[in-house]
Amino acid sequence: MDNRTLWKGFSGDGRPLLLFTGIILVLAGLFVIVQSITGHFLPQDVAYLGLDAQQLSAFNNGTITNFMFHDRVSFGGSIIAVGLLYAWACRIPAEE
């Protein structure tokens, strides 16, 4: 008879949860990159700045907006890299 709890059966040795975390991180990074490519800000950005992307780009020839989008793309790439590292750690565990 199997005496494992539901949580132990689902998580096993932790690799499925680590893989799930890696997938979520990759998807979050892709979301950030796609949002930057489309030229939209997060709702929190608009609420804080009081301006949307088009209004902010009117200042200083759009330099601030371009920097913000560049920053988001590099942040998204970093999140994707960490997610891939998590997925790799599931495939090739440290004990082997």
Secondary structure, 3 states (H helix, E strand, C coil): CCCCCHHHHHHCCCHHHHHHHHHHHHHHHHHHHHHHHHCCCCHHHHHHHCCCHHHHHCCHHHHHHHHHHHHHHHHHHHHHHHHHHHHHHHHCCCCC
